[in-house]
Amino acid sequence: MSDWMIYSIGFIAQMLFSGRLLFQWIISEKNKKVLTPTLFWQLSLLASFLLFVYGYLRDDFAIMLGQTLTYFIYIRNLQLQGQWKQVHQYFRWFVLVFPFLVVMYSFYSSTFEFENLFKNEAIPFWLLALGTVAQITFTFRFIYQWLYSEKKKESTLPLGFWILSLTGSTLILLYAILRKDPVLFAGHIFGSVVYVRNIYLHYYEKRQ
């Protein structure tokens, strides 16, 4: 696959991620408090699907790891909102088994060697380590959000989610600059602004 096609997949994914944040931001600004619309999780799932493919095509372990960890959390939030069962069952099954299909295809076709995820000539080990730490930090926000939502029995985006988002996004921006990855940079530069604004809205809501 040509580079422009690979980058196109990545940019579409980042546009969807940015779109979910923009929609969530507008809804939250209108209500003067942080809200969690269903469309946020729907766009998240679709974008994660595409960015996982992008990471696979670029042999980038950091990207694949981040998307694998959050993929099923998006699904769980749709379940908490009572929206998951409204999706056609065949599509639900495809979404659930997709990551496993990619792994099985890669293993049996011998087109992708997993050891290359940790030994990519285009990415020095120290840079791969930075990207992995950045993705783990960024991904932990959804683990925190998931545990928080399970405790509350509703899908919500707490203050800690936005603080972890800003911290992880800053690290990923550094990784993107060093990696010279325009897809990651474009996606996280916009997101950082939204994270700061949501942190402000949380404190604004508490003062009211």
N, C-alpha and C positions, 0 to 999 in steps of 0.2 A: 504494500500500500504506500502511496506517495506521501511525502511529508505534509503537503498542503491538506490532504484528506485527514491525516492524523490530527493536525492542528485544528482543523475545522470541527472535528468531534470534540476536542478539548474546549474550544471557544464556545460551542453550543452548550456544553455542560456548564461552563462558568456563567454564561448568560442566564441559564435557568436558575443557578444558585443565586445570582444577583437579583433575578426577577422575584424569587421567593422573599428575599430580604427587603426589596423595595416594596412589595405588596404588604408584608408584615409591618414595615415602617410606616407606611401611609395609614393603614388601619389603626396602628397604635397612636400615631400623632392625632388622628381624628378623635380618638376616645381618651386621649391624654393618659394612657396607661398601656403597658406592654400586653399585647394580645397574641394568641396562637391560632391563626386561622387554619382550616383544613388544607387550603391550597398551599400553604407553607410546606406541609409534609408531602403532598402530592408532587410538587415541583422538586422537592429534595430527593425523593426516590428516583424520579426520572433522571435528574442531573447526576446522581450517584451512579446510576446504571451506565451512563455515557462516560463519566470520568474514570470509572473502573476500566472500561474498554480502552480509553486513552492511555492510562497508566500501563495497561497490558501491552499496547502497541509500542510504547516507548521504553519498555523494559524497566519501568520505574517502580521499585518496590515500595518507596515511601507513599506514593499516590495510591497504589493498590491496597496497601495496608489500611490507610485512612478510610477508604471507601468500604472495604470489607467490614470494618468494625462498626460503621454507622448505618449500613444498608438495612439491617434488620431492625435497628432502633427506629428508623423512619416508619417501617411497617407496623411496629408495635404502637407507635403514637397514633397511627390511623385506626388501629384496633381500639385504642382507648377513647377515640373520638366517635367510635361506632361507624366509621366510614369504610373500613377494609372490606366488609362483607358486601358492600354495595358494588364493588368491582367485580367484573365477570370472573367466574371461578377458574376458567382456563388461563386468563391473564394472571391471576393470583398465583397459580401453580408455576407458570413460566418465570415470574419474578422471583419466586422462592428458590427454584432450582437453578436459575441462571448462573450464579457464581460457581456452583458445583459442575455445571456443564462446561464452563471455561476451563476449570482445572482438569477435568477428565479429557477434554479435547487436547489440551496441551500435553498431557502425559502420554496419551496413546498415539498422537500424531508425531511426537518428537520434534515439534516445531519450536518448542520453547523449553529451555533448560532452566530449572528453578535456581540452580546455583549461580546463574548469571544475574539473578536479582541482587545478590550480594557481591558480585564481581563484574561490575559494569565498567568497561574501560572509559566510558564517557563521564562517569561519576566517581571521583576519588572516594575512598572509604570514609574520610572525615566529613565530606559533604553529604554522603549517604546517611551517615550517623546523625548529622544535623537535621536533615530532612525527615528522618524517622522520628527523632525526638519532637520535632515541630508537629508532625502529623499525629503523634500519640497525644501530645498536649492539646492539640486542636480537637482531636477525636474524643478525648476524655470529657469535653463539655457535654457531649450527647450521652455518655454513660452517666454523668452526674444528672443530666436532665431526665434521663430514663428512670433512674432510681428515685429522684424527687417526685416525678409524675406517678410512679407506682405507689409511692407512699401516700400521695394526695388522691390517688384513684382518678386522676384527670390529666390530660395533656396540657402542660404549661411550660413556660420558659422563664425560670427563676433568675435572680440577679447573678448567681454564680455561673450560670451558663454564659452570660454575656462577658463576664470578666475572663473566663477561660477562653472564650472566643477571641477576645482582643489579644490576649497573651499568645495563643497559638498562631493567630493570623500574623502577628508581628514577626514571629520566628519563621513562618512560611514565606513571608515577603523577603526576608533575608536569604532564605534558601533559593527562592525564585531568582533573585538578583544574581547570586553566585552561580546558579545552574543555568542562567540565561534562558529562563522558561517564561515566555510572554503570557501563556495561558494561566499559570498560577499567579503571576503578578497582577494581571488584569482583574482576576476574580477577587483577590484579597485586598487590593487597594481600596475598592469600593466598600467591601464588607467592613473594613476597619472603621469607616465613618459611621455606619449603621450600628456597630457594636457600641461605640462611644455614646451615640444618641440614645440607645436603649438603656444604657447604664444611667444616663441622666434622667430618663423617664421613670425609672424605678425609684430613684431618690425623690423626684418631683412628686410621684404618687404618694410616697410615705409622708411627705410634708403637708399633704392636703388633709 
